[in-house]
Amino acid sequence: MNRSTRIIHKLAVLLVCIVVHGNVFANTLVDSLFKELSAKNADDTSRVPILIDLCNYYSQNKQIDSLNKYVSKIEALLDETNEPGYKSSYLTFKGDLLYFNRHFDSAITLYKKALVININNDYTELSAAQYNNIGNVHMRLGNYSQALSYYDTTIDIAEKIDNRILKAHTINNVATIYYEQGAYVIALKKFLESLRLNEANGDEKSMVSNYNNITNIYFRLDDFEKAKEYAAKSVALSEKTATPWGIVSSYVTYAMIHSKVKDYDSSLAYLLTADSLANQVGSAYLSNILKQNIAECYLHKNERDKAYRLYKESEETSVALDDQEGIAVAKAGIGQVLMERGKKRDGAAYMKQAIQLMMEGGMKEQVVDVATTLSEACEKSGDYAGAVKYLKIKEQYKDSLGKVESAKEAQSLEFKYLLEKKENELTLLQKDRAIEMGILKQQRILLTATVIGLVLASIIAILIFRNLRDARKNNALILKQKEEIEEQAQKLEELNTFKDTTFSVLSHDLRSPINALTGTMSLLDEGVITPEEFKEYKGELNNKLQSVSLMLDNLLQWAKSQMKGEHILEKDDIDLHQKVQTSLNIVKDAAKQKNIALTNNVDKSMSMYADPNQIEMVLRNLISNAVKFTPNGGSVSVSAARKNGHISVDVSDTGMGMTQEQIKQLFDGNTNNSSLGTGGEKGTGIGLQLSHAFVKSNGGDINVKSELGAGTTFSIILPAN
């Protein structure tokens, strides 16, 4: 039975679920903190920041007893100070203690209470770290969608405040979720992204975690050479940074690789070394996982007594730790030993308990192994109904594991695509070279013909003329083919850019406001914040949702124009004053938050003849942009006038304005030129491109007048009739 994947899986989670509060302190700095602490009286509240620094250190290094001791000292001083930051830190460290002892629901409650304090006091960086902590707990509970939601919020804030260390940690956590779900190619991409950030940050301890996670990916993809390469990097950096976790994980990887090729003696040697290091670290949880893998190795070596003893010890430890997966693996191991000893009924009973726990815990590969053993045992004992039952379970879970093969296939297709691309480029270069060689050959023939004589020269000249004519035709044909290829490549590039923009909107710009709403509603539902406190966030949430609505409309219209080509206009008479007022009403909440005055100066009798839906979309985008780029206390106005057989609608603001270079880039078709608004508002760049296209389709144009620091006016000019 193969249970080796559990150790790789669990170590990956163990290495990334690190609660992020601050910098990791060196031992020398800890010594100086102790000296500073001893110089103050026991009831002096100025001791609290020092105690917080010590708790940071003990939390990040998982020294639970020391953490508990100094958290109690912070608690004793809280009544003497009203500093909310101290209260937030105390709740966080109490949550850490619960988290390390696997009391996950209680940990989330304390983390959320700390989060409310951080939000109410504008502790942005602490809030980001708290979102990450809550995401970590949800990941350990298997609530992956909720974990991703909290991680997205963490990354969004980390980018805003330029906290690259927190961003790297959180991306590593996101990658772990993809890893656990079998999406190995995506997970590898995320782990490498986190590694690049940690390299830039000089965060070598986090790089150890990255190396181990990448090692695990290659192990699961059966690329053992790559797995060994990254495991070696992890060992070297772990020794340099005194990170025993990294060495333990790397040795386990070496053990699993040897186990795959049935070299169980070498596998056992690595596991025993890893177990010795784990005992030095003092983690009962990690030691228990290693004990199960050592037991499995003994089982492979037919040393059943040793295997049985270790599995029984592991079962007791797993129950004490409330480790359901550990209980399942231990029971499956005990059942396997009993069956090999000839105690089929007792062994099957243990395995039936194990497979139930494995199915509940989503341990797919282990379910397949145990179901296979139970199906065969039932068939041998004449229990054909049981044999069919477990055979169905095996096939069901085996099918779901096909996702792993799909990930491998996707990676293979990606490499194949890149290879074919290079081959095509080489073929094109060879064609160009052939053309050049042909021309050189003709020139040599011409020179030789001149020397031979005038008569032969005239004959050869005729031949050359014909050859050159054909060569020109061939060159023209090749150039035409090149132009067509370049045109197709340009179109593909544009579609790829649109695809990237679309995914960016869906995965970030749309998800972030929705996560903010769902997160706040969750806090309200759970009673963490009161309805009165919720009202404080209502305006901002409403503003974000209105932004999402406009963004979705733009995105859908843009996709329609990209994929279906020309749009059939449905022109009609438009009440221009009413259209403008509707658009102003949509952005009034956003304007109110920034104290921006909105004015509709369009005469109520003013009308125009155009496509109503397209013009409404244009007005919404231009007015929304005006509010976005206008600072607090500014104004946005809309006016209209008839000029020379045209109607000009002007959207003016008192915002930051633009340079002439920025104006030139507005309608160049590049959706990546979007910039942040005065309130940090984000955009996709699609809105202006879409507006420009709609005005053009209605026979008009958009003019822009702007001066840096003096506001901007967008003028929509359309035919009067």
Secondary structure in CASP SS format (residue, H / E / C, confidence):
PFRMAT SS
TARGET T0000
AUTHOR 0000-0000-0000
METHOD secondary structure of the structure
MODEL  1
M C 1.00
N C 1.00
R C 1.00
S C 1.00
T H 1.00
R H 1.00
I H 1.00
I H 1.00
H H 1.00
K H 1.00
L H 1.00
A H 1.00
V H 1.00
L H 1.00
L H 1.00
V H 1.00
C C 1.00
I C 1.00
V C 1.00
V C 1.00
H C 1.00
G C 1.00
N C 1.00
V C 1.00
F C 1.00
A C 1.00
N H 1.00
T H 1.00
L H 1.00
V H 1.00
D H 1.00
S H 1.00
L H 1.00
F H 1.00
K H 1.00
E H 1.00
L H 1.00
S H 1.00
A C 1.00
K C 1.00
N C 1.00
A C 1.00
D C 1.00
D C 1.00
T H 1.00
S H 1.00
R H 1.00
V H 1.00
P H 1.00
I H 1.00
L H 1.00
I H 1.00
D H 1.00
L H 1.00
C H 1.00
N H 1.00
Y H 1.00
Y H 1.00
S H 1.00
Q H 1.00
N C 1.00
K C 1.00
Q C 1.00
I H 1.00
D H 1.00
S H 1.00
L H 1.00
N H 1.00
K H 1.00
Y H 1.00
V H 1.00
S H 1.00
K H 1.00
I H 1.00
E H 1.00
A H 1.00
L H 1.00
L H 1.00
D C 1.00
E C 1.00
T C 1.00
N C 1.00
E C 1.00
P H 1.00
G H 1.00
Y H 1.00
K H 1.00
S H 1.00
S H 1.00
Y H 1.00
L H 1.00
T H 1.00
F H 1.00
K H 1.00
G H 1.00
D H 1.00
L H 1.00
L H 1.00
Y H 1.00
F H 1.00
N C 1.00
R C 1.00
H C 1.00
F H 1.00
D H 1.00
S H 1.00
A H 1.00
I H 1.00
T H 1.00
L H 1.00
Y H 1.00
K H 1.00
K H 1.00
A H 1.00
L H 1.00
V H 1.00
I H 1.00
N H 1.00
I H 1.00
N H 1.00
N C 1.00
D C 1.00
Y C 1.00
T H 1.00
E H 1.00
L H 1.00
S H 1.00
A H 1.00
A H 1.00
Q H 1.00
Y H 1.00
N H 1.00
N H 1.00
I H 1.00
G H 1.00
N H 1.00
V H 1.00
H H 1.00
M H 1.00
R H 1.00
L H 1.00
G C 1.00
N C 1.00
Y H 1.00
S H 1.00
Q H 1.00
A H 1.00
L H 1.00
S H 1.00
Y H 1.00
Y H 1.00
D H 1.00
T H 1.00
T H 1.00
I H 1.00
D H 1.00
I H 1.00
A H 1.00
E H 1.00
K H 1.00
I C 1.00
D C 1.00
N C 1.00
R H 1.00
I H 1.00
L H 1.00
K H 1.00
A H 1.00
H H 1.00
T H 1.00
I H 1.00
N H 1.00
N H 1.00
V H 1.00
A H 1.00
T H 1.00
I H 1.00
Y H 1.00
Y H 1.00
E H 1.00
Q C 1.00
G C 1.00
A C 1.00
Y H 1.00
V H 1.00
I H 1.00
A H 1.00
L H 1.00
K H 1.00
K H 1.00
F H 1.00
L H 1.00
E H 1.00
S H 1.00
L H 1.00
R H 1.00
L H 1.00
N H 1.00
E H 1.00
A H 1.00
N H 1.00
G C 1.00
D C 1.00
E H 1.00
K H 1.00
S H 1.00
M H 1.00
V H 1.00
S H 1.00
N H 1.00
Y H 1.00
N H 1.00
N H 1.00
I H 1.00
T H 1.00
N H 1.00
I H 1.00
Y H 1.00
F H 1.00
R H 1.00
L C 1.00
D C 1.00
D C 1.00
F H 1.00
E H 1.00
K H 1.00
A H 1.00
K H 1.00
E H 1.00
Y H 1.00
A H 1.00
A H 1.00
K H 1.00
S H 1.00
V H 1.00
A H 1.00
L H 1.00
S H 1.00
E H 1.00
K H 1.00
T H 1.00
A C 1.00
T C 1.00
P H 1.00
W H 1.00
G H 1.00
I H 1.00
V H 1.00
S H 1.00
S H 1.00
Y H 1.00
V H 1.00
T H 1.00
Y H 1.00
A H 1.00
M H 1.00
I H 1.00
H H 1.00
S H 1.00
K H 1.00
V C 1.00
K C 1.00
D C 1.00
Y H 1.00
D H 1.00
S H 1.00
S H 1.00
L H 1.00
A H 1.00
Y H 1.00
L H 1.00
L H 1.00
T H 1.00
A H 1.00
D H 1.00
S H 1.00
L H 1.00
A H 1.00
N H 1.00
Q H 1.00
V H 1.00
G C 1.00
S C 1.00
A H 1.00
Y H 1.00
L H 1.00
S H 1.00
N H 1.00
I H 1.00
L H 1.00
K H 1.00
Q H 1.00
N H 1.00
I H 1.00
A H 1.00
E H 1.00
C H 1.00
Y H 1.00
L H 1.00
H H 1.00
K C 1.00
N C 1.00
E C 1.00
R H 1.00
D H 1.00
K H 1.00
A H 1.00
Y H 1.00
R H 1.00
L H 1.00
Y H 1.00
K H 1.00
E H 1.00
S H 1.00
E H 1.00
E H 1.00
T H 1.00
S H 1.00
V H 1.00
A H 1.00
L H 1.00
D C 1.00
D C 1.00
Q H 1.00
E H 1.00
G H 1.00
I H 1.00
A H 1.00
V H 1.00
A H 1.00
K H 1.00
A H 1.00
G H 1.00
I H 1.00
G H 1.00
Q H 1.00
V H 1.00
L H 1.00
M H 1.00
E H 1.00
R C 1.00
G C 1.00
K C 1.00
K H 1.00
R H 1.00
D H 1.00
G H 1.00
A H 1.00
A H 1.00
Y H 1.00
M H 1.00
K H 1.00
Q H 1.00
A H 1.00
I H 1.00
Q H 1.00
L H 1.00
M H 1.00
M H 1.00
E H 1.00
G H 1.00
G C 1.00
M C 1.00
K H 1.00
E H 1.00
Q H 1.00
V H 1.00
V H 1.00
D H 1.00
V H 1.00
A H 1.00
T H 1.00
T H 1.00
L H 1.00
S H 1.00
E H 1.00
A H 1.00
C H 1.00
E H 1.00
K H 1.00
S C 1.00
G C 1.00
D C 1.00
Y H 1.00
A H 1.00
G H 1.00
A H 1.00
V H 1.00
K H 1.00
Y H 1.00
L H 1.00
K H 1.00
I H 1.00
K H 1.00
E H 1.00
Q H 1.00
Y H 1.00
K H 1.00
D H 1.00
S H 1.00
L C 1.00
G H 1.00
K H 1.00
V H 1.00
E H 1.00
S H 1.00
A H 1.00
K H 1.00
E H 1.00
A H 1.00
Q H 1.00
S H 1.00
L H 1.00
E H 1.00
F H 1.00
K H 1.00
Y H 1.00
L H 1.00
L H 1.00
E H 1.00
K H 1.00
K H 1.00
E H 1.00
N H 1.00
E H 1.00
L H 1.00
T H 1.00
L H 1.00
L H 1.00
Q H 1.00
K H 1.00
D H 1.00
R H 1.00
A H 1.00
I H 1.00
E H 1.00
M H 1.00
G H 1.00
I H 1.00
L H 1.00
K H 1.00
Q H 1.00
Q H 1.00
R H 1.00
I H 1.00
L H 1.00
L H 1.00
T H 1.00
A H 1.00
T H 1.00
V H 1.00
I H 1.00
G C 1.00
L H 1.00
V H 1.00
L H 1.00
A H 1.00
S H 1.00
I H 1.00
I H 1.00
A H 1.00
I H 1.00
L H 1.00
I H 1.00
F H 1.00
R H 1.00
N H 1.00
L H 1.00
R H 1.00
D H 1.00
A H 1.00
R H 1.00
K H 1.00
N H 1.00
N H 1.00
A H 1.00
L H 1.00
I H 1.00
L H 1.00
K H 1.00
Q H 1.00
K H 1.00
E H 1.00
E H 1.00
I H 1.00
E H 1.00
E H 1.00
Q H 1.00
A H 1.00
Q H 1.00
K H 1.00
L H 1.00
E H 1.00
E H 1.00
L H 1.00
N H 1.00
T H 1.00
F H 1.00
K H 1.00
D H 1.00
T H 1.00
T H 1.00
F H 1.00
S H 1.00
V H 1.00
L H 1.00
S H 1.00
H H 1.00
D H 1.00
L C 1.00
R H 1.00
S H 1.00
P H 1.00
I H 1.00
N H 1.00
A H 1.00
L H 1.00
T H 1.00
G H 1.00
T H 1.00
M H 1.00
S H 1.00
L H 1.00
L H 1.00
D H 1.00
E C 1.00
G C 1.00
V C 1.00
I C 1.00
T C 1.00
P H 1.00
E H 1.00
E H 1.00
F H 1.00
K H 1.00
E H 1.00
Y H 1.00
K H 1.00
G H 1.00
E H 1.00
L H 1.00
N H 1.00
N H 1.00
K H 1.00
L H 1.00
Q H 1.00
S H 1.00
V H 1.00
S H 1.00
L H 1.00
M H 1.00
L H 1.00
D H 1.00
N H 1.00
L H 1.00
L H 1.00
Q H 1.00
W H 1.00
A H 1.00
K H 1.00
S H 1.00
Q H 1.00
M H 1.00
K H 1.00
G C 1.00
E C 1.00
H C 1.00
I C 1.00
L C 1.00
E C 1.00
K C 1.00
D E 1.00
D E 1.00
I E 1.00
D E 1.00
L H 1.00
H H 1.00
Q H 1.00
K H 1.00
V H 1.00
Q H 1.00
T H 1.00
S H 1.00
L H 1.00
N H 1.00
I H 1.00
V C 1.00
K H 1.00
D H 1.00
A H 1.00
A H 1.00
K H 1.00
Q H 1.00
K C 1.00
N C 1.00
I C 1.00
A E 1.00
L E 1.00
T E 1.00
N E 1.00
N C 1.00
V C 1.00
D C 1.00
K C 1.00
S C 1.00
M C 1.00
S E 1.00
M E 1.00
Y E 1.00
A E 1.00
D C 1.00
P H 1.00
N H 1.00
Q H 1.00
I H 1.00
E H 1.00
M H 1.00
V H 1.00
L H 1.00
R H 1.00
N H 1.00
L H 1.00
I H 1.00
S H 1.00
N H 1.00
A H 1.00
V H 1.00
K H 1.00
F C 1.00
T C 1.00
P C 1.00
N C 1.00
G C 1.00
G C 1.00
S E 1.00
V E 1.00
S E 1.00
V E 1.00
S E 1.00
A E 1.00
A E 1.00
R E 1.00
K E 1.00
N C 1.00
G C 1.00
H E 1.00
I E 1.00
S E 1.00
V E 1.00
D E 1.00
V E 1.00
S E 1.00
D E 1.00
T C 1.00
G C 1.00
M C 1.00
G C 1.00
M C 1.00
T C 1.00
Q H 1.00
E H 1.00
Q H 1.00
I H 1.00
K H 1.00
Q H 1.00
L C 1.00
F C 1.00
D C 1.00
G C 1.00
N C 1.00
T C 1.00
N C 1.00
N C 1.00
S C 1.00
S C 1.00
L C 1.00
G C 1.00
T C 1.00
G C 1.00
G C 1.00
E C 1.00
K C 1.00
G C 1.00
T C 1.00
G C 1.00
I H 1.00
G H 1.00
L H 1.00
Q H 1.00
L H 1.00
S H 1.00
H H 1.00
A H 1.00
F H 1.00
V H 1.00
K H 1.00
S H 1.00
N C 1.00
G C 1.00
G C 1.00
D E 1.00
I E 1.00
N E 1.00
V E 1.00
K E 1.00
S E 1.00
E C 1.00
L C 1.00
G C 1.00
A C 1.00
G C 1.00
T E 1.00
T E 1.00
F E 1.00
S E 1.00
I E 1.00
I E 1.00
L E 1.00
P E 1.00
A C 1.00
N C 1.00
END
